[in-house]
Amino acid sequence: MAPVERPRHEGEILAMYGRASSLFDAMSILIRRDHPEEAFMLGRALFSESLRLEELAQASTKGRVALVMGWVDDSWGRIETVQRGIEKRKTGDPHPKLIERIAEVRKQARAYVKRHGVDRLRKFPTEDAMATKQGRQDQLGDYAFSHEFVHGGFAAHLHRYQQIPDGDVPLLALSITTKDPRVSAGVAAFAAKSAALAHQSAAAIFDWPEDASEIQRLLGEVERLAEEASKRPERASG
């Protein structure tokens, strides 16, 4: 009997879905603790992960193999570049076995692709291209804005300033948390939509029992709750 090969690309897809679920969980914790800006940084990664899962859900089996294994190959290539840069700058210990291991893993990935009748590896399209294709252009603004929070621009603490009356010149206070429900609601909606669509895509890929209409109902509920929260007054800083 011929040996049965575990479908590696499916394991990588499950890892993507697991990361999306983990990111959503972490965002939920941060939002509940009044750190929506920090949650927003994770939202950028969750958005990207959910787009990739949607792209995979729409692809054929061979298309999934080409995309996933191309993604794996690129990932190991970046790790190799980082390691070689560390060694060149002498800012870390050399790891020749790591470089060898990377070469072996990439070789195995390419062999796996050939065994599945795929001629070449593929790259995922850009986030802009995938979001446009999948009808999620409404989230591209949030995605672009989230870069400012990742890189620590003024937007990252804009909502933490508070003016306190003090004669002719008001004092400017800066909190380490954000009490504005409009900010938290916006970030929560951004996260929930990405998480729901990531789950819907994984269900389609692995044939999990899933009611698409229920996902749409939940997305509508998320929008409604976000709208309600955006109208609440800002809570006083504690």
Residue pairs with C-beta under 8 A, 6 or more apart in sequence:
5 115
8 69
8 112
9 64
9 65
9 68
9 69
9 112
9 116
10 205
10 206
12 68
12 69
12 71
12 72
13 53
13 56
13 64
13 68
13 202
13 205
13 206
14 202
14 206
16 49
16 52
16 53
16 56
17 53
17 198
17 199
17 201
17 202
19 45
19 49
20 46
20 49
20 50
20 53
20 194
20 195
20 198
20 199
21 195
21 198
21 199
23 42
23 43
23 45
23 46
23 49
23 191
24 46
24 191
24 192
24 194
24 195
24 198
26 39
26 42
27 39
27 42
27 43
27 46
27 187
27 188
27 191
28 39
28 188
28 191
30 36
30 38
30 39
30 42
31 39
31 184
31 187
31 188
31 191
33 177
34 177
34 178
34 179
34 184
35 177
35 178
36 178
36 183
36 184
36 186
36 187
36 188
37 149
37 156
37 157
37 159
37 160
37 178
37 183
37 187
38 149
39 187
39 188
39 191
40 146
40 149
40 187
40 190
41 146
41 149
41 150
42 191
43 142
43 146
43 187
43 190
43 191
43 194
44 143
44 146
44 147
44 149
44 150
46 191
46 194
46 195
46 198
47 127
47 139
47 142
47 143
47 146
47 190
47 194
48 127
49 194
49 198
50 194
50 195
50 197
50 198
50 201
51 124
51 127
51 130
51 131
51 134
51 136
52 67
52 71
52 124
52 130
53 197
53 198
53 201
53 202
53 205
54 130
54 134
54 197
54 198
54 201
55 67
55 124
55 125
55 130
55 133
55 134
56 64
56 67
56 68
56 201
56 205
57 200
57 201
57 202
57 204
57 205
59 67
61 116
62 116
62 117
62 118
63 122
64 205
65 112
65 113
65 116
65 118
66 113
66 118
66 120
66 121
66 122
67 122
67 123
67 124
69 109
69 110
69 112
69 113
69 118
69 121
70 121
70 122
70 123
70 124
71 123
71 124
72 105
72 109
73 106
73 109
73 110
73 121
74 123
76 102
76 105
76 106
76 109
77 102
77 106
79 102
80 99
80 102
83 95
83 98
83 99
83 102
84 99
86 92
87 94
87 95
110 121
113 120
113 121
124 130
125 133
127 140
127 143
128 140
130 136
131 137
131 139
131 140
131 143
132 140
136 197
139 190
139 193
139 194
142 186
142 190
145 155
148 154
148 155
148 156
149 155
149 156
157 174
159 178
159 180
159 183
160 174
160 175
160 176
160 177
160 178
161 172
161 173
161 174
162 172
162 173
162 174
162 175
162 237
163 170
163 171
163 172
163 173
164 170
164 171
164 172
164 173
173 237
175 237
177 237
177 238
178 184
179 234
179 235
179 236
179 237
180 234
181 229
181 230
181 232
181 233
181 234
181 235
182 229
182 230
184 229
185 225
185 226
185 227
185 229
185 230
186 226
186 230
188 222
188 226
188 229
189 222
189 223
189 225
189 226
192 218
192 219
192 222
193 219
193 222
196 215
196 218
196 219
196 222
197 215
199 210
199 215
200 210
200 212
200 215
202 208
203 209
203 210
204 210
